[in-house]
């Protein structure tokens, strides 16, 4: 399967699972569930959940077994976008060509929507049964105040003055959830410690590379552009090296890092 | 042990566990961990975690085994207070005699603090190991968009026009987390389905009774005062009936509902 085909197939599966989880209550006080669906089901590449599924296969598991973890990661990503867009954070009025949640539903509801999606993310992991504890520990670590939220706090506190600082922010804001995605795929597949650690490090490198590529495409942080382009190449090489021992089942992961690296060329 | 002694002992244990969990990173960008500690460690009766511990004993378990669940419930409660106090929600400047988190640390940081405490709440449940999946499902259900956040959304959408509506709001905003607390105690204790359901229903009745008592003490919702006083008596009787079959180990839970009922006399 080519990478675009794989991403399309993963997106269809994940979108159906998300729609099922967000069907909600018929009685919807304050349009909370409607706003949750608006936040999550309005499109998106579903790159992070596709990474969960691809990592699960690379670790010898199936997409079906990893689907709850894939939904969890996308719900978590969606919550960060809703809260990031708030006036007290990035104060964005539009996302994916539509009004942001706080513009469409009000700021109080947007805060609740983010809280609800974060809660639903953990709820999804309960479906992993005996693997739930490991999965919760990984998602909470990477999405909590040591990684993702530390990155947000760093961003709020002021911009980066060196590439190292910028990369630390990228590691928190983007790398952490990519690393959680890949590691959750490994956990869902029942992978051993070595494969799990390889996929965690692959995810972190992929996430930081993805953010550098995004910055380069958007012209963000122009003073670090030359260094970021060099780092992107290094990170792609690191990511490829991590998954090389996993062999053929990891080929989609190799295609993913190649695609990210090429997107900034 | 008298109820005040039991609450004091539970509070000391829970406070130590919360301080341990919130020690955080030496490097604290944007003072995120400092603000998390400010939000959680600044006092509070710790009624909800005490309920987790008391329910665990009532179901044949130990305080030690239920401590992670107790910490989870208090972290979850603390996050709801931080987000509730935000300008777009209740817009409160003071809590427990000190500036609220958004006043002391800024609104953006307060949003992240709530997000981080919610994430840490689920992280705490990972310590329950094989019982994590059940615990996560219960906490996410009761703290999510079907219960707690539905109550918040209902409140945002406008006040109650009948006692039934008011009680529905109380069930979401207060009863849900009390019911989760009691049920999590049961889960940590490895209780059977009957004891677990009894403790869940006891917690819900206790929580709604607690909110009625609080309203009566504060003079809130005065038009429903007479009805609320009657309902408080009914809910206390319901709660006592639920735990009666659990016998002696449930005596602290009986004392707790008596104390709540008496506080509004």
Interface residues (C-beta under 8 A of the other chain):
Chain A: X24 X25 X29 X30 X31 X32 X33 X36 X79 X83 X86 X88 X89 X106 X107 X108 X109 X110 X111 X112 X114 X115 X116 X118 X119 X120 X122 X123 X125 X126 X127 X128 X129 X130 X132 X133 X134 X136 X137 X139 X140 X141 X143 X144 X145 X146 X149 X150 X152 X153 X154 X156 X157
Chain B: X24 X25 X29 X30 X31 X32 X33 X36 X79 X83 X86 X88 X89 X106 X107 X108 X109 X110 X111 X112 X114 X115 X116 X118 X119 X120 X122 X123 X125 X126 X127 X128 X129 X130 X132 X133 X134 X136 X137 X139 X140 X141 X143 X144 X145 X146 X149 X150 X152 X153 X154 X156 X157
